[in-house]
Amino acid sequence: MSYYIIILTSITYVNKAQYLLSQNNIKSSVIKLQSSLERRGCGYGLEVRENSLRSAAKIIENYGIRIVEIARAD
């Protein structure tokens, strides 16, 4: 199964987004970003399954949280 990392602007938004996703029954994990991705965000991101990615991104954006980037997890 493939995973993606949703990169946000701050750890505060990462935690808020994880809470919002859990309220919508979408599993996610807060992860430390690899150095190649870290410079684009706050250093942390949310890892979600590929089959939940679109729903997760929509929920996050609907709450006014800006997504910096979505990257495929290695």
Backbone as CSV, one residue per row, in Angstrom:
resi,resn,N_x,N_y,N_z,CA_x,CA_y,CA_z,C_x,C_y,C_z
1,MET,0.845,-1.180,0.000,0.000,0.000,0.000,0.890,1.243,0.000
2,SER,0.497,2.218,-0.793,1.269,3.455,-0.906,0.831,4.482,0.127
3,TYR,1.798,5.274,0.572,1.545,6.343,1.517,2.034,7.662,0.940
4,TYR,1.390,8.728,1.378,1.770,10.080,0.975,1.960,10.940,2.208
5,ILE,2.777,11.976,2.068,3.031,12.905,3.162,2.436,14.258,2.795
6,ILE,1.584,14.753,3.660,1.001,16.082,3.492,1.847,17.035,4.317
7,ILE,2.486,17.987,3.642,3.391,18.929,4.300,2.639,20.234,4.541
8,LEU,2.657,20.695,5.780,1.958,21.913,6.180,2.956,22.950,6.669
9,THR,2.469,24.128,7.013,3.364,25.245,7.347,3.885,25.237,8.777
10,SER,3.224,24.526,9.689,3.693,24.520,11.079,3.243,23.251,11.784
11,ILE,3.933,22.911,12.856,3.557,21.747,13.657,2.172,21.943,14.261
12,THR,1.797,23.170,14.541,0.455,23.452,15.060,-0.598,23.011,14.055
13,TYR,-0.380,23.334,12.785,-1.326,22.927,11.747,-1.280,21.420,11.501
14,VAL,-0.125,20.807,11.637,-0.025,19.359,11.503,-0.891,18.687,12.573
15,ASN,-0.772,19.145,13.813,-1.562,18.568,14.901,-3.056,18.825,14.714
16,LYS,-3.413,20.032,14.299,-4.819,20.361,14.058,-5.374,19.508,12.929
17,ALA,-4.613,19.356,11.852,-5.063,18.557,10.717,-5.232,17.093,11.108
18,GLN,-4.329,16.582,11.913,-4.466,15.189,12.359,-5.754,15.010,13.164
19,TYR,-6.059,15.967,14.020,-7.296,15.912,14.792,-8.510,15.934,13.857
20,LEU,-8.511,16.839,12.879,-9.627,16.934,11.933,-9.808,15.639,11.152
21,LEU,-8.712,15.054,10.732,-8.801,13.800,9.995,-9.347,12.678,10.874
22,SER,-8.900,12.618,12.118,-9.396,11.569,13.017,-10.895,11.729,13.272
23,GLN,-11.372,12.965,13.310,-12.801,13.212,13.484,-13.608,12.746,12.264
24,ASN,-12.928,12.597,11.140,-13.563,12.131,9.907,-13.146,10.701,9.557
25,ASN,-12.670,9.975,10.558,-12.290,8.561,10.430,-11.214,8.303,9.376
26,ILE,-10.266,9.226,9.264,-9.120,9.044,8.380,-7.885,8.908,9.249
27,LYS,-7.208,7.780,9.122,-6.005,7.532,9.913,-4.826,8.286,9.316
28,SER,-4.035,8.881,10.186,-2.824,9.587,9.767,-1.798,9.501,10.885
29,SER,-0.555,9.718,10.510,0.532,9.711,11.483,1.373,10.965,11.307
30,VAL,1.734,11.586,12.430,2.657,12.720,12.385,4.057,12.132,12.254
31,ILE,4.791,12.611,11.245,6.141,12.095,11.022,7.130,13.239,10.882
32,LYS,8.370,12.965,11.220,9.475,13.894,11.002,9.857,13.789,9.537
33,LEU,9.950,14.924,8.864,10.275,14.926,7.442,11.750,14.634,7.205
34,GLN,12.034,13.997,6.081,13.411,13.815,5.656,13.975,15.187,5.324
35,SER,15.260,15.321,5.396,15.879,16.628,5.172,15.552,17.201,3.798
36,SER,15.339,16.352,2.798,15.021,16.849,1.457,13.639,17.512,1.401
37,LEU,12.744,17.144,2.294,11.400,17.736,2.340,11.274,18.809,3.418
38,GLU,12.135,18.770,4.396,12.036,19.638,5.573,12.071,21.121,5.231
39,ARG,12.842,21.490,4.248,12.978,22.916,3.922,11.691,23.500,3.337
40,ARG,10.755,22.650,2.937,9.508,23.125,2.341,8.413,23.373,3.374
41,GLY,8.585,22.881,4.572,7.554,23.014,5.597,8.176,23.225,6.957
42,CYS,7.491,22.752,7.973,7.928,22.995,9.341,8.857,21.912,9.879
43,GLY,9.061,20.849,9.139,9.883,19.750,9.623,9.068,18.526,9.976
44,TYR,7.746,18.670,10.003,6.842,17.556,10.279,5.733,17.552,9.241
45,GLY,5.165,16.384,9.038,4.058,16.261,8.106,3.128,15.156,8.550
46,LEU,2.066,14.955,7.769,1.105,13.902,8.050,1.217,12.824,6.990
47,GLU,1.379,11.599,7.430,1.421,10.474,6.507,0.026,9.852,6.433
48,VAL,-0.495,9.716,5.213,-1.816,9.117,4.998,-1.722,8.085,3.877
49,ARG,-2.645,7.146,3.882,-2.707,6.145,2.823,-3.185,6.786,1.532
50,GLU,-2.743,6.217,0.441,-3.105,6.735,-0.876,-4.620,6.794,-1.063
51,ASN,-5.339,5.795,-0.574,-6.785,5.771,-0.770,-7.527,6.816,0.076
52,SER,-6.843,7.457,1.008,-7.438,8.515,1.831,-6.933,9.902,1.458
53,LEU,-6.002,9.983,0.540,-5.304,11.239,0.266,-6.240,12.359,-0.186
54,ARG,-7.081,12.104,-1.165,-7.970,13.161,-1.676,-8.921,13.670,-0.600
55,SER,-9.514,12.756,0.131,-10.430,13.155,1.204,-9.700,13.954,2.271
56,ALA,-8.510,13.497,2.640,-7.726,14.181,3.670,-7.375,15.597,3.234
57,ALA,-6.895,15.743,1.996,-6.521,17.066,1.497,-7.728,17.999,1.460
58,LYS,-8.850,17.486,1.045,-10.065,18.301,0.967,-10.493,18.781,2.351
59,ILE,-10.464,17.885,3.325,-10.843,18.248,4.702,-9.897,19.320,5.234
60,ILE,-8.609,19.118,5.054,-7.617,20.073,5.557,-7.823,21.447,4.928
61,GLU,-7.974,21.478,3.614,-8.160,22.763,2.926,-9.493,23.418,3.270
62,ASN,-10.532,22.628,3.479,-11.837,23.190,3.849,-11.803,23.900,5.196
63,TYR,-10.853,23.547,6.038,-10.698,24.214,7.335,-9.680,25.350,7.267
64,GLY,-9.276,25.721,6.068,-8.414,26.883,5.896,-6.949,26.648,6.172
65,ILE,-6.532,25.392,6.204,-5.126,25.074,6.431,-4.463,24.905,5.075
66,ARG,-3.397,25.659,4.858,-2.700,25.612,3.566,-1.763,24.417,3.502
67,ILE,-1.918,23.654,2.444,-1.019,22.526,2.187,0.153,23.057,1.364
68,VAL,1.353,22.873,1.873,2.554,23.332,1.190,2.871,22.389,0.025
69,GLU,2.789,21.106,0.284,3.132,20.108,-0.730,2.595,18.754,-0.299
70,ILE,2.359,17.912,-1.285,2.047,16.506,-1.025,3.123,15.696,-1.735
71,ALA,3.790,14.823,-0.973,4.892,14.041,-1.520,4.649,12.556,-1.260
72,ARG,5.079,11.749,-2.170,4.977,10.297,-1.989,6.005,9.871,-0.943
73,ALA,5.566,9.051,0.005,6.490,8.550,1.040,7.372,7.469,0.426
74,ASP,8.634,7.496,0.777,9.577,6.490,0.247,9.611,5.268,1.116
